[in-house]
């Protein structure tokens, strides 16, 4: 794959402790890998409740925050540039954007993502289902870390790579070569150790 610009969307109906554990694990456990989160999206209805706590946990882990104007206002992040939304940092840097709703989160992921791995943290089954159905990445995750996007973690054995293209075959092809898979991971707050 070209790069892993992975997102975590913290929905308005997110559990605070799950959000803290998942966001921290997705960014800071191994920041130099392709399934580490590079952008955090926070629903506007949860931003004042959750963003200060998330920022505190991330900063305690050494993560630099680059944010939209609302993030800068709420937690004093470095102002983000347009390039930050496309960035695969592979480092302890996280772009943070407050979005008005689930539609805006999905639109942001469609525009800036790399079709690698995207996660939602929410207790709202309808929001989770929409996210899992509408986000067109190789791996979509509900209430667990993006770090589970790994061949070994998915029970596929040793991983040779992760394809983020819709048609992956090259050369002579049969019917099997024209299929693609989308992995859906549903959790209850799991993080990777």
N, C-alpha and C positions, 0 to 999 in steps of 0.2 A: 504494500500500500504506500501511497505517497506520504501522508502524515496522519497523525491522530489528534484531531482537534475535538476532544471529547467534552461533553457538557453534562452538568448536573443541574436539573431544574428543581428548585425547592418550591413546591406548590403552596397555595394559601392554606390548604388542609394538612400541611406537613406536621409530623410529630417533631418537637424540638430536639429531643435526644437522638432520634434516628437521623435527623438532618445533620446534627453536629458530627456524629460518628461516621456517617457515610461521606460527607463532604471532606472531612479531615483525612479519611482513608484514601478516598479517590485522588486527592491532590498530593498528600504528604508522605504516604507510605513508601512509594517509589516514584518520585516525580520525573525521573528520566526515562520512563517507558511509555510506549504508545497508547496504553489504555489508562493513563493518568488523566484526571480532569484538567482541562486548560481554561474552561470558562464556567462560572457559576451564574445561573439565572435564578433570580428570586422574585416570586410573585409580589406585586406591590402591596397586596393586602397582608402579607406576612413580613414585609421588609423591616418595619420598625420593631416587630416582635422578635425576629430571628437574626437579622443581619448583624447587629452588634455582637451577639453571642458567637455567631459563626466567625466573624472577623477576629474576635479575641482568641478563639481556638486556633485559627489559621496562623495568626501572628505569633502565638506562643510556639508554634511548630516552625517558625522562621519563614513563613510564606509572605511575599510581597503582594499587596493587592493593588490592582489597577482597575478603576471603576468609572462607571457612567456618572453624570452629575449627581443623581440621587444617592448613589453609593458614596461618593465623595462627601456629600452633605451628612449622611448618616454615620459613616465610620472613618472619614478622613483618609480615604484611599488616594493614591496617585491618580490624576485624571488619565483615563484610557484614551488611546488614539484609535482610529479606524483599523490600523494594523493589528492592534491587540486582539480584536475579535476574531481575526484569522490565525492567530499565532499558536504554533505548537512550541511552547517554551522549553519543555523537557527540563524544567528547573522549578524551584520553589517560587513561582510567579503565577498568579491566578487573575484572570480578567473577571470582573463582577458587574453584572447588569441587572437592574431592577426592571421587570417587565410588567405591563398592566394585567396580563392574563395568560392563559394557556395558549391561545392562538398566537400571541406575540412570542411566546417561548418557542413554539414550533416554527414560526416564521424565521426567528433568529437562527435556530439550528439549521434550517434549510439553506439560509443564505451563507452562514459562516462555517458550518460544520464540514467535516471531511468524510461523512458517512461511516465512521468507525464505530463509536459506542456513545450512547446517550442514556442518561438516567433521570428518572423522576422520583422525588421523595414526596409522598402524599398518602393520606388516609381516605381519600375520595375515590371509590372504585370507578366512577364514571370518568374522572380525569385520568386515572391510570390507564384505563382501557383506551381512551382516545389517544393518549401519548404513545402507547405501545403499538396501536394500529396505524397512526399517521406519521410517526417519525420513521423515515426510510433509511436507517443505518444498518450496518451488518449485525450489530448487537444492540438491543434496547433492554433497559434494566428498570425494574420497579422496586424501590425500597431496598436496594443493595448497591454496593460500590461498583463503579465502572471497572475496577481492577479485576473483576471476574471474567472480563472479556479476554479469555486466554484458552487455547486449545486444551491444555491440561485441566484447567478448572471446569471446562465444559464437558469433560469426559471424552475428548477426541484424541487423547494420546499426545505424543510430542507434536508441537506446533512448528510448521514450516513457515508460516506467515499468515497474515490476515488480509483477505481481499476486500477492498471497498468499492470495487467496480461492479456494475450490474451484469456484465457478461465477462466471465473470467477466462474462458477457454481461448487457446491460440493454436492454430494448426487444424488438422482434420478433426471434425467434431461429430459426435453421435447425439442421440436424444438426451442422454445423461449430461452432456456438456452444456446443454442449454438451460439447465436448472440452476437456481440460486437458492440459498438458504438465508433466513433471517432468524437469529437466535433471540429468544425472549426469556429474560431472567426475571422471576418474581420472587421477592424476598420479604422479610419482616425486620429489616435493619441490619442484615449481615454485612460484615466488612471482611476484607481479606487479610490474613495474617502471614 
